[in-house]
């Protein structure tokens, strides 16, 4: 006699991310990763414009201020998941 095969799917193990602190740390790491990518994109874009968002006549002080503004903008963009990297990583991992 042939044994019957059950159509019931195997139970999936519980996700270890049930810890809220671990989830928050992972999300922060994902946001940091997205910020790195966005920062690199903006840096390359700024380089293609002659080194400054203000053009070639920007001084060293203006460049420093613009770089700080870029860093802040990148943090905000990453926290809002503008590229969708955070959302994608949360689903995959």
PLY file of the C-alpha trace (Angstrom):
ply
format ascii 1.0
element vertex 93
property float x
property float y
property float z
element edge 92
property int vertex1
property int vertex2
end_header
0.00 0.00 0.00
1.16 3.54 -0.80
1.20 5.97 2.17
-0.95 9.05 1.73
0.68 12.44 1.33
-0.69 15.30 3.35
-1.51 18.52 1.49
-0.92 20.57 4.63
2.09 22.88 4.19
4.93 22.65 6.67
4.76 25.15 9.51
7.01 28.13 9.02
9.28 28.93 11.94
8.61 32.20 13.75
10.72 35.14 12.66
13.49 36.04 15.12
12.82 39.75 14.49
9.95 39.75 16.97
12.14 41.87 19.26
11.18 45.55 18.66
14.70 46.75 19.45
16.19 44.37 16.88
13.68 45.56 14.29
14.54 49.21 14.99
18.27 48.47 14.69
17.76 46.70 11.37
15.65 49.55 10.01
18.33 52.04 11.07
20.99 49.96 9.29
18.84 49.83 6.14
18.35 53.61 6.28
22.09 54.13 6.75
22.74 51.96 3.70
20.26 53.94 1.61
21.83 57.19 2.87
25.26 55.99 1.71
23.90 55.29 -1.76
22.06 58.60 -1.97
25.13 60.46 -0.71
27.27 58.89 -3.41
24.73 59.78 -6.09
24.58 63.41 -4.94
28.36 63.62 -4.65
28.76 62.37 -8.23
26.06 64.76 -9.41
27.75 67.67 -7.67
31.06 66.66 -9.28
29.47 66.69 -12.72
28.31 70.27 -12.07
31.84 71.49 -11.49
32.15 70.62 -7.81
29.37 72.76 -6.38
25.61 73.15 -6.62
26.24 76.88 -6.96
28.55 76.54 -9.93
32.27 77.05 -10.40
32.45 80.35 -8.49
31.53 78.84 -5.10
34.18 79.29 -2.41
35.44 76.79 0.16
33.01 78.05 2.82
30.05 77.67 0.50
31.19 74.16 -0.43
31.39 73.17 3.25
27.91 74.50 3.94
26.49 72.79 0.87
28.13 69.51 1.85
26.51 69.68 5.31
23.17 70.49 3.67
23.59 67.51 1.35
24.29 65.23 4.31
21.15 66.41 6.06
19.08 66.06 2.90
20.39 62.51 2.41
19.41 61.57 5.99
15.88 62.87 5.46
15.55 61.17 2.08
16.77 57.85 3.51
14.41 58.09 6.49
11.55 58.49 4.00
12.83 55.53 1.93
12.75 57.47 -1.35
14.55 54.69 -3.24
12.50 51.92 -1.66
15.60 50.12 -0.39
14.46 49.98 3.24
11.06 48.58 2.30
12.63 46.05 -0.06
15.19 44.85 2.49
12.54 44.55 5.21
10.51 42.25 2.97
13.50 40.13 1.91
15.21 39.78 5.27
0 1
1 2
2 3
3 4
4 5
5 6
6 7
7 8
8 9
9 10
10 11
11 12
12 13
13 14
14 15
15 16
16 17
17 18
18 19
19 20
20 21
21 22
22 23
23 24
24 25
25 26
26 27
27 28
28 29
29 30
30 31
31 32
32 33
33 34
34 35
35 36
36 37
37 38
38 39
39 40
40 41
41 42
42 43
43 44
44 45
45 46
46 47
47 48
48 49
49 50
50 51
51 52
52 53
53 54
54 55
55 56
56 57
57 58
58 59
59 60
60 61
61 62
62 63
63 64
64 65
65 66
66 67
67 68
68 69
69 70
70 71
71 72
72 73
73 74
74 75
75 76
76 77
77 78
78 79
79 80
80 81
81 82
82 83
83 84
84 85
85 86
86 87
87 88
88 89
89 90
90 91
91 92
